[in-house]
Amino acid sequence: RERLKTIREQSSTRSAGRQKLVKLDQPRYDEVFEQGVAWLESLAGPALPEGNLVAEFSDDVWTSSTRKGSDLS
């Protein structure tokens, strides 16, 4: 028990003396951040209309090479 106590004390002493590798800073939500978000949003193009939308796919998609080996007929 004494040996285990000594090892724990040595370990805590060593870890207390170490510096952290990365300093964690709080994120900055400033004008530069807002401009960056606006720029990223502009790359997405116009917003999709809200409501129910319908997507139509060709029947060939079910037998494409991506789905080879699956008989979905």
DSSP file (Angstrom, degrees, kcal/mol; ACC not computed):
  #  RESIDUE AA STRUCTURE BP1 BP2  ACC     N-H-->O    O-->H-N    N-H-->O    O-->H-N    TCO  KAPPA ALPHA  PHI   PSI    X-CA   Y-CA   Z-CA
    1    1 A R     >        0   0    0      0, 0.0     4,-2.3     0, 0.0     5,-0.2   0.000 360.0 360.0 360.0 -39.3    0.0    0.0    0.0
    2    2 A E  H  >  +     0   0    0      2,-0.2     4,-2.4     1,-0.2     5,-0.2   0.899 360.0  51.3 -65.2 -40.1    2.8    2.4    0.8
    3    3 A R  H  > S+     0   0    0      2,-0.2     4,-2.4     1,-0.2    -1,-0.2   0.914 110.4  48.8 -64.2 -42.0    4.5    1.7   -2.5
    4    4 A L  H  > S+     0   0    0      1,-0.2     4,-2.3     2,-0.2    -2,-0.2   0.899 110.8  50.7 -64.3 -40.6    1.2    2.4   -4.4
    5    5 A K  H  X S+     0   0    0     -4,-2.3     4,-2.2     2,-0.2    -1,-0.2   0.902 110.4  49.9 -62.7 -41.6    0.7    5.6   -2.4
    6    6 A T  H  X S+     0   0    0     -4,-2.4     4,-2.4     2,-0.2    -2,-0.2   0.908 110.1  50.1 -63.9 -43.0    4.3    6.7   -3.3
    7    7 A I  H  X S+     0   0    0     -4,-2.4     4,-2.4     1,-0.2    -2,-0.2   0.912 110.6  49.6 -63.2 -42.8    3.7    6.0   -7.0
    8    8 A R  H  X S+     0   0    0     -4,-2.3     4,-2.5     2,-0.2    -1,-0.2   0.906 111.0  49.4 -63.4 -41.7    0.5    8.0   -7.0
    9    9 A E  H  X S+     0   0    0     -4,-2.2     4,-2.1     2,-0.2    -2,-0.2   0.910 111.7  48.6 -63.9 -42.3    2.2   10.9   -5.4
   10   10 A Q  H  X S+     0   0    0     -4,-2.4     4,-2.3     2,-0.2    -2,-0.2   0.907 111.8  49.9 -64.0 -41.4    5.1   10.8   -7.9
   11   11 A S  H  X S+     0   0    0     -4,-2.4     4,-2.5     1,-0.2    -2,-0.2   0.920 111.5  46.9 -64.5 -44.3    2.6   10.7  -10.7
   12   12 A S  H  X S+     0   0    0     -4,-2.5     4,-1.7     1,-0.2    -1,-0.2   0.860 111.6  52.2 -67.9 -33.9    0.6   13.6   -9.5
   13   13 A T  H  X S+     0   0    0     -4,-2.1     4,-1.1    -5,-0.2    -2,-0.2   0.914 112.0  46.0 -66.0 -43.0    3.8   15.6   -8.9
   14   14 A R  H  X S+     0   0    0     -4,-2.3     4,-0.6     1,-0.2     3,-0.3   0.919 113.9  47.2 -65.9 -44.3    5.0   15.0  -12.5
   15   15 A S  H  < S+     0   0    0     -4,-2.5     3,-0.5     1,-0.2    -1,-0.2   0.811 107.2  57.5 -71.0 -28.2    1.6   15.8  -14.1
   16   16 A A  H  < S+     0   0    0     -4,-1.7    -1,-0.2     1,-0.2    -2,-0.2   0.823 105.2  51.7 -69.6 -30.0    1.2   19.0  -12.1
   17   17 A G  H  < S+     0   0    0     -4,-1.1    -1,-0.2    -3,-0.3    -2,-0.2   0.612  91.2  97.1 -82.2 -12.6    4.5   20.3  -13.4
   18   18 A R     <  -     0   0    0     -4,-0.6     2,-0.3    -3,-0.5     3,-0.0  -0.484  69.6-132.6 -79.8 146.6    3.6   19.7  -17.1
   19   19 A Q        -     0   0    0     -2,-0.2     2,-0.1     1,-0.1    -2,-0.1  -0.704  28.6-104.6 -92.1 150.1    2.3   22.4  -19.3
   20   20 A K        -     0   0    0     -2,-0.3     3,-0.1     1,-0.1    -1,-0.1  -0.486  23.0-136.9 -70.7 145.2   -0.8   21.8  -21.4
   21   21 A L  S    S+     0   0    0      1,-0.2     2,-0.5    -2,-0.1    -1,-0.1   0.860  87.2  34.4 -73.2 -36.3    0.1   21.3  -25.1
   22   22 A V  S    S-     0   0    0      2,-0.0     2,-0.6    -3,-0.0    -1,-0.2  -0.977  75.2-139.6-126.4 126.5   -2.7   23.4  -26.4
   23   23 A K        -     0   0    0     -2,-0.5     2,-0.7    -3,-0.1    -2,-0.0  -0.731  21.6-138.6 -83.1 124.6   -4.1   26.5  -24.8
   24   24 A L        -     0   0    0     -2,-0.6     2,-0.3     0, 0.0    -1,-0.0  -0.754  23.3-172.8 -89.3 115.7   -7.9   26.5  -25.2
   25   25 A D        -     0   0    0     -2,-0.7     3,-0.1     1,-0.0     0, 0.0  -0.734  30.5-103.6-102.9 154.8   -9.2   30.0  -26.0
   26   26 A Q        -     0   0    0     -2,-0.3    -1,-0.0     1,-0.1     2,-0.0  -0.552  45.8-104.0 -72.2 140.7  -12.8   31.0  -26.2
   27   27 A P        -     0   0    0      0, 0.0     2,-0.6     0, 0.0    -1,-0.1  -0.334  30.0-125.6 -65.8 149.2  -14.1   31.3  -29.8
   28   28 A R        -     0   0    0     -3,-0.1     2,-0.9     1,-0.0     5,-0.1  -0.870  20.3-171.9 -99.1 118.6  -14.5   34.8  -31.2
   29   29 A Y        +     0   0    0     -2,-0.6     2,-0.1     4,-0.1    -1,-0.0  -0.709  41.3 133.0-104.7  77.0  -17.9   35.6  -32.5
   30   30 A D  S  > S-     0   0    0     -2,-0.9     4,-2.3     1,-0.0     5,-0.2  -0.322  75.2 -72.9-114.6-165.0  -17.0   38.9  -34.0
   31   31 A E  H  > S+     0   0    0      1,-0.2     4,-2.5     2,-0.2     5,-0.2   0.866 129.6  54.2 -62.8 -37.8  -17.5   40.8  -37.3
   32   32 A V  H  > S+     0   0    0      2,-0.2     4,-2.2     1,-0.2    -1,-0.2   0.912 109.0  49.0 -63.7 -41.9  -15.0   38.6  -39.1
   33   33 A F  H  > S+     0   0    0      2,-0.2     4,-2.4     1,-0.2    -2,-0.2   0.937 111.3  49.1 -60.9 -47.8  -16.9   35.5  -38.0
   34   34 A E  H  X S+     0   0    0     -4,-2.3     4,-2.3     1,-0.2    -2,-0.2   0.892 111.1  49.8 -61.3 -40.5  -20.2   36.9  -39.1
   35   35 A Q  H  X S+     0   0    0     -4,-2.5     4,-2.2     2,-0.2    -1,-0.2   0.884 110.3  51.2 -65.9 -38.1  -18.7   37.9  -42.5
   36   36 A G  H  X S+     0   0    0     -4,-2.2     4,-2.4     2,-0.2    -2,-0.2   0.910 110.3  47.9 -64.7 -42.9  -17.3   34.3  -42.9
   37   37 A V  H  X S+     0   0    0     -4,-2.4     4,-2.5     2,-0.2    -2,-0.2   0.911 111.5  50.8 -64.1 -42.4  -20.7   32.7  -42.1
   38   38 A A  H  X S+     0   0    0     -4,-2.3     4,-1.8     2,-0.2    -2,-0.2   0.896 110.1  50.3 -62.2 -40.1  -22.4   35.1  -44.6
   39   39 A W  H  X S+     0   0    0     -4,-2.2     4,-1.2     2,-0.2    -2,-0.2   0.927 110.8  48.5 -64.8 -44.7  -19.8   34.1  -47.3
   40   40 A L  H  X S+     0   0    0     -4,-2.4     4,-0.7     1,-0.2     3,-0.5   0.908 110.4  51.5 -61.5 -41.6  -20.3   30.4  -46.7
   41   41 A E  H >< S+     0   0    0     -4,-2.5     3,-0.8     1,-0.2     4,-0.4   0.860 104.7  57.2 -62.9 -35.2  -24.1   30.9  -46.8
   42   42 A S  H >< S+     0   0    0     -4,-1.8     3,-0.9     1,-0.2    -1,-0.2   0.807 100.1  58.8 -66.9 -28.0  -23.7   32.7  -50.2
   43   43 A L  H 3< S+     0   0    0     -4,-1.2    -1,-0.2    -3,-0.5    -2,-0.2   0.737  94.6  65.8 -70.9 -22.2  -21.9   29.7  -51.6
   44   44 A A  T << S-     0   0    0     -3,-0.8    -1,-0.2    -4,-0.7    -2,-0.2   0.670 100.1-139.9 -74.8 -16.5  -25.0   27.5  -50.9
   45   45 A G    <   -     0   0    0     -3,-0.9    -1,-0.2    -4,-0.4     3,-0.1  -0.359  48.9 -14.0  85.2-171.0  -27.1   29.4  -53.4
   46   46 A P  S    S-     0   0    0      0, 0.0     2,-0.1     0, 0.0    -4,-0.0  -0.280  79.8 -99.7 -67.2 152.1  -30.7   30.4  -53.0
   47   47 A A        -     0   0    0      1,-0.1     3,-0.1     3,-0.0    -2,-0.0  -0.366  37.7-109.2 -69.2 148.1  -32.7   28.8  -50.2
   48   48 A L        -     0   0    0      1,-0.1    -1,-0.1    -3,-0.1     2,-0.1  -0.509  39.8-101.2 -74.0 146.4  -35.0   26.0  -51.0
   49   49 A P        -     0   0    0      0, 0.0     2,-0.1     0, 0.0    -1,-0.1  -0.402  39.2-116.2 -66.8 145.9  -38.7   26.8  -50.9
   50   50 A E  S    S+     0   0    0     -2,-0.1     2,-0.3    -3,-0.1    -3,-0.0  -0.457  72.3  52.6 -79.8 156.2  -40.4   25.5  -47.7
   51   51 A G  S    S-     0   0    0     -2,-0.1     2,-0.4     2,-0.0     0, 0.0  -0.733  98.1 -22.5 118.6-167.1  -43.2   22.9  -47.9
   52   52 A N        -     0   0    0     -2,-0.3     2,-0.3     2,-0.0    -2,-0.0  -0.660  60.0-170.3 -83.6 132.1  -43.5   19.5  -49.4
   53   53 A L        -     0   0    0     -2,-0.4     2,-0.5     2,-0.0    -2,-0.0  -0.884  12.3-142.8-121.1 153.6  -41.2   18.7  -52.3
   54   54 A V        -     0   0    0     -2,-0.3     2,-0.5     2,-0.0    -2,-0.0  -0.966   7.9-161.1-119.7 131.0  -41.1   15.8  -54.7
   55   55 A A        -     0   0    0     -2,-0.5     2,-0.4     2,-0.0    -2,-0.0  -0.941   7.9-159.8-109.7 131.1  -37.9   14.2  -56.0
   56   56 A E        -     0   0    0     -2,-0.5     2,-0.3     0, 0.0    -2,-0.0  -0.931   7.4-170.7-113.7 134.6  -38.2   12.1  -59.1
   57   57 A F        -     0   0    0     -2,-0.4     2,-0.1     2,-0.0    -2,-0.0  -0.921  27.6-108.3-122.9 147.6  -35.6    9.5  -60.0
   58   58 A S    >   -     0   0    0     -2,-0.3     3,-1.4     1,-0.1     4,-0.3  -0.402  26.8-122.8 -67.1 148.7  -35.1    7.5  -63.2
   59   59 A D  G >  S+     0   0    0      1,-0.3     3,-1.2     2,-0.2     4,-0.4   0.734 107.7  73.6 -65.1 -20.7  -35.9    3.7  -62.9
   60   60 A D  G >  S+     0   0    0      1,-0.2     3,-1.0     2,-0.2    -1,-0.3   0.742  79.1  73.7 -64.7 -22.2  -32.4    3.1  -64.1
   61   61 A V  G X  S+     0   0    0     -3,-1.4     3,-0.9     1,-0.3    -1,-0.2   0.821  90.3  57.3 -62.8 -29.9  -31.1    4.1  -60.6
   62   62 A W  G <  S+     0   0    0     -3,-1.2    -1,-0.3    -4,-0.3    10,-0.2   0.721 114.3  36.8 -75.9 -20.3  -32.4    0.9  -59.1
   63   63 A T  G <  S+     0   0    0     -3,-1.0    -1,-0.2    -4,-0.4    -2,-0.2   0.053  89.2 132.6-117.3  24.7  -30.3   -1.3  -61.5
   64   64 A S  S X  S-     0   0    0     -3,-0.9     3,-1.1     1,-0.1    -3,-0.1  -0.195  74.1-103.1 -71.9 167.3  -27.2    0.9  -61.7
   65   65 A S  G >  S+     0   0    0      1,-0.3     3,-1.2     2,-0.2    -1,-0.1   0.752 119.8  65.9 -64.0 -23.3  -23.7   -0.5  -61.3
   66   66 A T  G 3  S+     0   0    0      1,-0.3    -1,-0.3    -5,-0.1    -4,-0.1   0.846 106.9  40.3 -65.9 -32.7  -23.6    0.9  -57.8
   67   67 A R  G X  S+     0   0    0     -3,-1.1     3,-1.6    -6,-0.2    -1,-0.3   0.109  85.3 152.5-101.5  21.0  -26.4   -1.5  -56.8
   68   68 A K  T <   +     0   0    0     -3,-1.2     3,-0.1     1,-0.3    -3,-0.1  -0.158  60.7  32.9 -57.5 145.4  -25.0   -4.5  -58.7
   69   69 A G  T 3  S+     0   0    0      1,-0.2     2,-0.6    -6,-0.1    -1,-0.3   0.363  94.8 105.4  91.0  -5.0  -25.9   -7.9  -57.4
   70   70 A S    <   -     0   0    0     -3,-1.6     2,-0.9    -8,-0.1    -1,-0.2  -0.936  56.3-156.3-112.5 122.4  -29.2   -6.7  -56.1
   71   71 A D        +     0   0    0     -2,-0.6    -8,-0.1     1,-0.1    -3,-0.0  -0.839  23.3 163.9 -96.6 105.1  -32.4   -7.8  -57.9
   72   72 A L              0   0    0     -2,-0.9    -1,-0.1   -10,-0.2    -9,-0.1   0.061 360.0 360.0-109.2  23.5  -35.0   -5.2  -57.0
   73   73 A S              0   0    0    -11,-0.0    -1,-0.2   -10,-0.0    -2,-0.0   0.498 360.0 360.0 -78.0 360.0  -37.5   -6.0  -59.8
